[in-house]
Amino acid sequence: MDENTTFQVLVNDEEQYSRQPADKEVPAGWRPDGTTGTRQECMDHVDEVWTAMRPRSLRERMAAE
């Protein structure tokens, strides 16, 4: 990958984040969150929005107890 590669941020139903080159097919179970940019811009966005590392289902289960 070179610095000219455009990346996109992906999120899954468990509210976990990832990033991949924007020209790659989005894997099953993931969807774009609308953010594209350089690798670093996407990583910075993920750092900003992904504040709860536990999967959504675990957070919900813990909140119900």
Backbone as JSON Lines, residues from 0, in Angstrom:
{"i":0,"aa":"M","n":[0.84,-1.17,0.0],"ca":[0.0,0.0,0.0],"c":[0.89,1.24,0.0]}
{"i":1,"aa":"D","n":[0.54,2.16,-0.83],"ca":[1.3,3.41,-0.82],"c":[0.45,4.51,-0.2]}
{"i":2,"aa":"E","n":[1.06,5.64,-0.02],"ca":[0.36,6.73,0.66],"c":[-0.76,7.33,-0.17]}
{"i":3,"aa":"N","n":[-0.89,6.92,-1.43],"ca":[-1.98,7.4,-2.28],"c":[-3.22,6.52,-2.19]}
{"i":4,"aa":"T","n":[-3.17,5.44,-1.41],"ca":[-4.31,4.55,-1.26],"c":[-5.38,5.23,-0.41]}
{"i":5,"aa":"T","n":[-6.62,5.18,-0.89],"ca":[-7.74,5.7,-0.11],"c":[-8.34,4.54,0.68]}
{"i":6,"aa":"F","n":[-8.56,4.78,1.96],"ca":[-9.13,3.79,2.86],"c":[-10.54,4.17,3.23]}
{"i":7,"aa":"Q","n":[-11.29,3.2,3.72],"ca":[-12.61,3.46,4.26],"c":[-12.72,2.8,5.62]}
{"i":8,"aa":"V","n":[-13.54,3.38,6.48],"ca":[-13.78,2.83,7.81],"c":[-15.04,1.96,7.73]}
{"i":9,"aa":"L","n":[-14.95,0.78,8.34],"ca":[-16.06,-0.15,8.37],"c":[-16.5,-0.36,9.81]}
{"i":10,"aa":"V","n":[-17.78,-0.7,9.99],"ca":[-18.32,-1.01,11.31],"c":[-19.22,-2.24,11.15]}
{"i":11,"aa":"N","n":[-19.27,-3.07,12.2],"ca":[-20.14,-4.24,12.14],"c":[-21.3,-4.08,13.12]}
{"i":12,"aa":"D","n":[-22.16,-5.08,13.2],"ca":[-23.33,-5.01,14.08],"c":[-22.96,-4.97,15.55]}
{"i":13,"aa":"E","n":[-21.76,-5.39,15.89],"ca":[-21.29,-5.34,17.27],"c":[-20.63,-4.0,17.6]}
{"i":14,"aa":"E","n":[-20.69,-3.07,16.65],"ca":[-20.11,-1.73,16.79],"c":[-18.59,-1.78,16.98]}
{"i":15,"aa":"Q","n":[-17.97,-2.74,16.28],"ca":[-16.52,-2.83,16.21],"c":[-16.09,-2.2,14.9]}
{"i":16,"aa":"Y","n":[-14.94,-1.56,14.89],"ca":[-14.48,-0.81,13.72],"c":[-13.24,-1.43,13.1]}
{"i":17,"aa":"S","n":[-13.09,-1.17,11.81],"ca":[-11.93,-1.59,11.06],"c":[-11.74,-0.61,9.92]}
{"i":18,"aa":"R","n":[-10.65,-0.77,9.18],"ca":[-10.45,0.04,7.99],"c":[-9.81,-0.84,6.93]}
{"i":19,"aa":"Q","n":[-10.1,-0.51,5.69],"ca":[-9.55,-1.27,4.57],"c":[-9.47,-0.37,3.36]}
{"i":20,"aa":"P","n":[-8.67,-0.75,2.36],"ca":[-8.64,0.04,1.13],"c":[-10.05,0.18,0.56]}
{"i":21,"aa":"A","n":[-10.39,1.39,0.13],"ca":[-11.74,1.68,-0.33],"c":[-12.12,0.92,-1.6]}
{"i":22,"aa":"D","n":[-11.13,0.45,-2.35],"ca":[-11.45,-0.25,-3.59],"c":[-11.71,-1.75,-3.38]}
{"i":23,"aa":"K","n":[-11.6,-2.22,-2.15],"ca":[-11.86,-3.62,-1.84],"c":[-13.34,-3.82,-1.52]}
{"i":24,"aa":"E","n":[-13.84,-5.02,-1.81],"ca":[-15.23,-5.35,-1.49],"c":[-15.4,-5.4,0.03]}
{"i":25,"aa":"V","n":[-16.52,-4.85,0.49],"ca":[-16.8,-4.85,1.92],"c":[-17.15,-6.27,2.35]}
{"i":26,"aa":"P","n":[-16.47,-6.81,3.36],"ca":[-16.73,-8.18,3.8],"c":[-18.13,-8.33,4.39]}
{"i":27,"aa":"A","n":[-18.66,-9.53,4.3],"ca":[-19.96,-9.83,4.89],"c":[-19.95,-9.47,6.37]}
{"i":28,"aa":"G","n":[-21.03,-8.88,6.83],"ca":[-21.14,-8.51,8.24],"c":[-20.61,-7.13,8.57]}
{"i":29,"aa":"W","n":[-20.05,-6.46,7.6],"ca":[-19.49,-5.12,7.8],"c":[-20.19,-4.14,6.86]}
{"i":30,"aa":"R","n":[-20.16,-2.86,7.23],"ca":[-20.72,-1.8,6.37],"c":[-19.84,-0.57,6.52]}
{"i":31,"aa":"P","n":[-19.74,0.22,5.45],"ca":[-18.97,1.47,5.57],"c":[-19.65,2.42,6.55]}
{"i":32,"aa":"D","n":[-18.88,3.16,7.32],"ca":[-19.47,4.15,8.22],"c":[-19.5,5.53,7.57]}
{"i":33,"aa":"G","n":[-18.99,5.63,6.34],"ca":[-19.03,6.89,5.61],"c":[-17.72,7.66,5.63]}
{"i":34,"aa":"T","n":[-16.74,7.17,6.36],"ca":[-15.46,7.85,6.46],"c":[-14.47,7.26,5.46]}
{"i":35,"aa":"T","n":[-13.85,8.12,4.67],"ca":[-12.78,7.71,3.77],"c":[-11.64,8.7,3.92]}
{"i":36,"aa":"G","n":[-10.44,8.26,3.57],"ca":[-9.28,9.14,3.64],"c":[-8.01,8.32,3.61]}
{"i":37,"aa":"T","n":[-6.94,8.93,4.07],"ca":[-5.67,8.21,4.15],"c":[-5.78,7.17,5.25]}
{"i":38,"aa":"R","n":[-4.81,6.28,5.27],"ca":[-4.77,5.26,6.33],"c":[-4.8,5.94,7.7]}
{"i":39,"aa":"Q","n":[-3.97,6.96,7.88],"ca":[-3.89,7.64,9.18],"c":[-5.19,8.37,9.52]}
{"i":40,"aa":"E","n":[-5.79,9.03,8.53],"ca":[-7.07,9.72,8.8],"c":[-8.13,8.73,9.26]}
{"i":41,"aa":"C","n":[-8.17,7.56,8.63],"ca":[-9.14,6.55,9.03],"c":[-8.82,5.99,10.41]}
{"i":42,"aa":"M","n":[-7.55,5.76,10.69],"ca":[-7.17,5.27,12.01],"c":[-7.5,6.31,13.09]}
{"i":43,"aa":"D","n":[-7.28,7.58,12.8],"ca":[-7.61,8.65,13.74],"c":[-9.12,8.68,14.0]}
{"i":44,"aa":"H","n":[-9.92,8.51,12.95],"ca":[-11.38,8.48,13.11],"c":[-11.8,7.31,13.99]}
{"i":45,"aa":"V","n":[-11.23,6.14,13.75],"ca":[-11.56,4.96,14.55],"c":[-11.2,5.21,16.01]}
{"i":46,"aa":"D","n":[-10.03,5.78,16.26],"ca":[-9.62,6.1,17.63],"c":[-10.61,7.05,18.31]}
{"i":47,"aa":"E","n":[-11.17,7.95,17.54],"ca":[-12.1,8.94,18.09],"c":[-13.47,8.34,18.39]}
{"i":48,"aa":"V","n":[-13.98,7.47,17.52],"ca":[-15.36,6.99,17.67],"c":[-15.48,5.65,18.39]}
{"i":49,"aa":"W","n":[-14.44,4.84,18.38],"ca":[-14.53,3.51,18.98],"c":[-14.01,3.58,20.41]}
{"i":50,"aa":"T","n":[-14.87,4.02,21.31],"ca":[-14.47,4.23,22.69],"c":[-14.83,3.05,23.6]}
{"i":51,"aa":"A","n":[-15.78,2.22,23.17],"ca":[-16.18,1.05,23.94],"c":[-15.67,-0.19,23.22]}
{"i":52,"aa":"M","n":[-14.59,-0.77,23.72],"ca":[-13.96,-1.9,23.04],"c":[-14.77,-3.19,23.13]}
{"i":53,"aa":"R","n":[-15.62,-3.29,24.13],"ca":[-16.42,-4.5,24.26],"c":[-17.48,-4.54,23.15]}
{"i":54,"aa":"P","n":[-17.76,-5.73,22.62],"ca":[-18.81,-5.84,21.6],"c":[-20.16,-5.36,22.17]}
{"i":55,"aa":"R","n":[-21.0,-4.82,21.3],"ca":[-22.3,-4.28,21.7],"c":[-23.11,-5.31,22.47]}
{"i":56,"aa":"S","n":[-23.14,-6.56,22.01],"ca":[-23.95,-7.59,22.68],"c":[-23.48,-7.82,24.12]}
{"i":57,"aa":"L","n":[-22.19,-7.78,24.37],"ca":[-21.67,-7.93,25.73],"c":[-22.04,-6.73,26.58]}
{"i":58,"aa":"R","n":[-21.91,-5.52,26.03],"ca":[-22.29,-4.32,26.79],"c":[-23.76,-4.37,27.18]}
{"i":59,"aa":"E","n":[-24.61,-4.8,26.25],"ca":[-26.04,-4.87,26.53],"c":[-26.33,-5.94,27.61]}
{"i":60,"aa":"R","n":[-25.66,-7.07,27.51],"ca":[-25.85,-8.14,28.49],"c":[-25.41,-7.68,29.87]}
{"i":61,"aa":"M","n":[-24.29,-6.99,29.95],"ca":[-23.8,-6.49,31.24],"c":[-24.72,-5.44,31.82]}
{"i":62,"aa":"A","n":[-25.3,-4.6,30.97],"ca":[-26.21,-3.55,31.44],"c":[-27.52,-4.14,31.97]}
{"i":63,"aa":"A","n":[-27.9,-5.3,31.46],"ca":[-29.15,-5.93,31.86],"c":[-29.04,-6.66,33.2]}
{"i":64,"aa":"E","n":[-27.83,-6.91,33.64],"ca":[-27.64,-7.65,34.9],"c":[-27.86,-6.79,36.1]}
